[in-house]
Structure formats: C-alpha cells, structure tokens
Amino acid sequence: MPSSGSAAQHLPRTEARSLSGHEGAVLAVRFNRDGNYCLSCGKDRTLRLWNPHTGAHVKTYKSHAREVRDVHSSSDNAKLVSCGADRQIFYWDVASGRVIRKFRGHNSEVNSVKFNEYNAVVVSAGYDRTVRAFDCRSQSSDPIQTIDTFQDSVMSVNLTKTEIIAGSVDGTVRTFDIRMGRETVDNLGHPVNCISLSNDGNCLLANCLDSTVRLLDKSSGELLQEYKGHACKSFKMDCCLTNDDAFVVGGSEDGHVFFWELVDAPVVARFRAHSSVVTSISYHPAKACMLTSSVDGSIRVWT
C-alpha cells in the first residue's frame, strides 16, 4: 500500500483547462455520475453542461429568475435538478433542455438539491429552515415530505439509500432515517455550510464557518478528525474526499485548494487555484481529476 506521501504526489494540481462562459460567480460545479461530463451554475442564472475533458460547452439551460445555487445530475444522466435564489426547484430533461416540472414549497432561497439513488425523489434544503422531498414520478409540484426541525438555514443535503442528511447554520448535522422515521442530531457547535459523504459511506465531512472541516463517523456521530489551514468564515464552500477516501479536499476564501491526509490531518498539498473564493470542488469518481469553481467566474479542470 503506498504511503500518503507518495500518494500525495499524484493529487491533481496541474491546470488542464479552464471552462469559460459564465458571467459572474460560479456557485457550483459537479461531475455527473460517470465523470464524463460536468454541470455548473451561478450568478448569471444559467446552468451549463460541459465535457471537462475536452473543454467543450455542450448546452446552456435557462429558466431561473435569480442566481442558481446548486445542480445535480440523475444517475442515468437523462435528467437534471437545480435550485436557486428564486425559491424554485427545476426538474429538467437534459437532451431537450425543457423544464419537466417546477417543484414548489420553499418560501425562501434554496441552497442545495439532490436526486436519490433511483432518480425518483428530489430532496432540497433552504433558507426557510426546511428540507423538502419531491416525487419526480407524480404530476404534483408539492413536497411529499417536509422536515422542519432546524433552527436556522439549511445549507447542504446528502442522501443515502435510507437516509436524508443535512447540515445547517444552526451548527447541526441531522440524519433522518426514512424507514424508521427517526432523527439523529450531531451538534458541531459551528455553522455548517457543506456536508459530503465518504465514498465508502462510513464517514461524513462537514465544512464549518470556523475555518474547520470536521470528519464524523456517520453511524455514531463521533468526531474523528479536524482539518485546518484554510479560510472559511462567510462563504458557502464545498469539501469532499478524493475517490480513494485517502485525502480530504477543501477550498479557501483566498483562492487556494487544500489537501489533507485523512487520518492524521496534515496539509499535504495546497495551491492557488483561483483569484477569489473557491466555491465548489468536485472530484472525479474514478481518477485523479478535479473541478473547481470560483467567485472569480472561472471553472478549472485539474489533473
């Protein structure tokens, strides 16, 4: 098994290309399930589909009336879901660019959105302190479930086969077991602006506004490790794990990207990726390739 030092030499930090087209801040960039394409969204109210490996811009999607905060692709790549400051959640057909349905229910800006594993349900998180679930198969635009136990804005949502996991400015990560109807609360004591799951599903990363990324055991809520060195005090910024779960990746408000070794938490690499806040990071599901986006309006591909 390679040491973390030798493995760190292969982390993506060489800029392969830049994807340009957005006007203004890019708020999220996401690989699709197989890593062949990516989606981005931002202040210019658009979603964009790219081939990040060639730099080709494939399609632009327009319907949001205000900035688009998040976008997610279905596992079969046929549908998209997006959310934004216009309180709307749009369910799109990828090929035609048509909006299939507008889901409603949030009464304030929507920060995060995800498909479930079977692409049948969309779950969203918003400034109105709620998480809402919508059924893609029905003709209804109203939520099938609303979770309103949060004390402040919900910034990020993730799904497993049986759980909805959400992070909030109230300092908590809440896990809702859909089968059991049970809620588990982990209080981190600092506003949470992004959560992401490890690839093996055993751990949870939480990016907090005290410039600390925290690693939790998903089943027990135990704090396993903390990662520091970056600046995260006022912006929503992604964090994630590399595809082999060996390193934690996070952005910084000064434009840097940080890599931390998972177990002992030293910074093993850092580099200037953008001229301003790194809003989003997406790691390729199968190889050492990474996307970053920024308030500076750019999307960069790193290999």
Beta strands, then each sheet from edge to edge (+ up, - down):
strand 1: 15-19
strand 2: 26-31
strand 3: 38-42
strand 4: 46-51
strand 5: 56-62
strand 6: 68-73
strand 7: 79-84
strand 8: 89-93
strand 9: 99-103
strand 10: 110-115
strand 11: 121-126
strand 12: 131-135
strand 13: 145-147
strand 14: 154-159
strand 15: 163-168
strand 16: 172-177
strand 17: 182-187
strand 18: 192-197
strand 19: 203-208
strand 20: 212-217
strand 21: 223-227
strand 22: 239-241
strand 23: 247-251
strand 24: 256-261
strand 25: 267-272
strand 26: 278-283
strand 27: 290-294
strand 28: 299-302
sheet 1: 1+ 28- 27+ 26-
sheet 2: 2+ 3- 4+ 5-
sheet 3: 6+ 7- 8+ 9-
sheet 4: 10+ 11- 12+ 13-
sheet 5: 14+ 15- 16+ 17-
sheet 6: 18+ 19- 20+ 21-
sheet 7: 22+ 23- 24+ 25-
end
